[in-house]
Amino acid sequence: MPTTRRDFLATTATLAGLAATSRLSFGQTALAATPAAFNPKSAVTADFLKLIGQDQATELLKRLAKTNADVKFKGLKTLAGKPNAGGDMLTGYPYTEFYDWDLYFENLYLGYYGVYPYCYTNLKEFLNRQTADGYVNRSLHKQRDQQHFKPFLAQLVVLGARQNNNDYMWLNTSPTTATVPENGSYYNRLKKYIDKWFSYDGDKNGLPTWNSADAAGTDNQWSRAGQIGAFEVEGVDLASYLVRELRAMAVIADHLGQKDDSQAFTTHADQVGKLINDLCWDEKDGIYYDRSEKTKQLVRVKSATCFMPLFAGVATPERAARTIKERLTNENEFWLAYPVASYAKTEPDYYQGSHKLPNGSNECNWRGSTWAPTNYMIFQGLMRYGHKDVAKELATRLFNMAVVKNPALREYYNAEDGSGLGQTQFWGFTALYYVMLLEWHLNSDISSLEAAYRPIIPEELGVKYEA
């Protein structure tokens, strides 16, 4: 069995969920007074607090404080891996590695407060190490062979700038400690990194391939995205992320006065979106699949990543409605007790839990478990396409799983019973589950590339980031 990105870790303990059952279900309100600890700024937020009830609102306040303290005292570290309360490198992991899309989702959580500096600190270090051909390794400590930083760098830039008066001018400066100084300014480095992504396109059809399931962030989905070094699967998720990344590059170029670049990025994003619809949609199954560059056929493996065209906004409304009804909310596939399962339950290699790897460590299981990165993107995709009832149900179940059923934040969860899995000390992307239901009430999207920015936790709940 191939090893995954965390195969060097010691075995993590399993933490049983609390016996208490959820007080919430879809369409049901727990009537209780607003807790005095919160200071809601609008009737909408007051309704949110009444919905979850005073007990869970009080627990949420504790969880937010705990997460923020963990970020400061455990999540800010030096590159040497030593805790540093005044440090500027962000991670959600206790073993001191700095990953690519993890950084994006960790900063989405901090974005609820208006805390933006960590959108840039890790990002600059990644770009400082860029090689001459544009390649950016997807982790800072462990060097990987041709595992390019997932397409979230430009989105990180926009996330930070939206919180900081749309300041993009720093991208015109060049790093002084760069591995390859001739790659130039941070803006030019971003352009080279985008170009590098489209070099992984062996058949030149416009859709690049993943190195592997490991590189895709879906560690053990080998039947979908291949084993390390395969470079065979044109991931529908990869193409969707690139659509958003190209649109983020267009936003950046606009702010820098690079109008020709902006138009080129927008045109390219539209082209990739069209390819997703032309090459990845399966009319019979009603879902977007990955595509094999080798066989030129769809890879008919149902993964939560098949819903990423909703996040990118490239699905037609008709296809979005169909895949949501027939696939996403299908209780025999993805819509388990605690959705969205990372693999359809009908897949032959689906399972819950975490298997032991040959070296004795626990794997990160993406063949059925519930993970926050895909769940958050699916949630916002549902909101984008107007399926707010489904989005509310998803956010509610995830809130119950994270706050009611489990006493502490976990890396991922069993989609059938909601028990926590993976890291037992975790303050990373899963913290998004704490706020998604509030986002639903406010019709907010911290990941938006266009909307005006609002720090919804201090503005709506009266809670400041005070770790």
Disulfide bonds with the S-S distance in Angstrom:
none
